[in-house]
Amino acid sequence: MKKFRMYVATCIVAGGAWNAAIVLTIKSGSPGLYMLAAACICLAAISLVLADRAVHKYRRAEQEAYARFRAKIHRRRLSTH
């Protein structure tokens, strides 16, 4: 549930930054700087989510490898007795 809240908050921040940039661009008439800033914020938010998913995937793989190692040790102990 905590992760889901983080994803929702990230999407809201990215969407808000993008909308603010569009409004400022329409009002000021010069699209360059505002759109660039919004794109950077959106990319940062997306990379945060992707990095979190990658860390989660790595941790799960590490736990599975450790579980396989423990099972192997357990089988060896059983076979020697």
C-alpha positions as CSV (number, residue, x, y, z in Angstrom):
1,M,0.0,0.0,0.0
2,K,2.9,2.4,0.8
3,K,4.4,1.8,-2.6
4,F,1.1,2.5,-4.3
5,R,0.8,5.8,-2.5
6,M,4.3,6.7,-3.6
7,Y,3.4,5.9,-7.3
8,V,0.2,8.0,-7.1
9,A,2.1,10.9,-5.5
10,T,4.8,10.7,-8.1
11,C,2.2,10.8,-10.9
12,I,0.4,13.7,-9.3
13,V,3.6,15.7,-9.0
14,A,4.6,14.9,-12.6
15,G,1.2,15.8,-13.9
16,G,1.0,19.0,-11.9
17,A,4.4,20.1,-13.1
18,W,3.4,19.4,-16.7
19,N,0.1,21.2,-16.4
20,A,1.7,24.2,-14.7
21,A,4.3,24.4,-17.5
22,I,1.5,24.3,-20.2
23,V,-0.4,27.1,-18.4
24,L,2.8,29.3,-18.0
25,T,3.7,28.6,-21.6
26,I,0.3,29.8,-22.8
27,K,0.3,32.9,-20.6
28,S,3.9,33.9,-21.3
29,G,4.1,32.9,-25.0
30,S,7.6,31.6,-24.8
31,P,7.5,27.8,-24.5
32,G,11.2,26.9,-24.2
33,L,12.1,27.2,-20.5
34,Y,8.9,26.1,-18.9
35,M,8.4,23.1,-21.1
36,L,12.1,22.1,-20.5
37,A,11.6,22.4,-16.7
38,A,8.4,20.3,-16.8
39,A,10.0,17.7,-18.9
40,C,12.9,17.4,-16.5
41,I,10.5,17.1,-13.5
42,C,8.5,14.4,-15.3
43,L,11.6,12.5,-16.2
44,A,12.8,12.6,-12.7
45,A,9.5,11.3,-11.4
46,I,9.4,8.5,-13.9
47,S,13.0,7.5,-13.1
48,L,12.2,7.5,-9.4
49,V,9.4,5.0,-10.0
50,L,11.6,2.8,-12.3
51,A,14.5,2.9,-9.9
52,D,12.2,1.8,-7.0
53,R,10.9,-1.1,-9.2
54,A,14.4,-2.2,-10.1
55,V,15.5,-2.2,-6.5
56,H,12.5,-4.3,-5.5
57,K,13.2,-6.7,-8.3
58,Y,16.9,-7.0,-7.3
59,R,15.9,-7.7,-3.6
60,R,13.5,-10.4,-4.6
61,A,16.1,-12.1,-6.8
62,E,18.6,-11.9,-4.0
63,Q,16.1,-13.4,-1.5
64,E,15.3,-16.3,-3.9
65,A,19.0,-17.0,-4.4
66,Y,19.6,-17.1,-0.7
67,A,16.6,-19.4,-0.2
68,R,18.0,-21.8,-2.9
69,F,21.4,-21.7,-1.2
70,R,19.8,-22.6,2.2
71,A,17.8,-25.4,0.6
72,K,21.0,-26.8,-0.9
73,I,22.8,-26.7,2.4
74,H,19.8,-28.4,4.1
75,R,19.7,-31.2,1.5
76,R,23.5,-31.8,2.1
77,R,23.0,-32.0,5.8
78,L,20.1,-34.5,5.3
79,S,22.2,-36.7,3.0
80,T,25.1,-36.9,5.3
81,H,23.1,-38.1,8.3
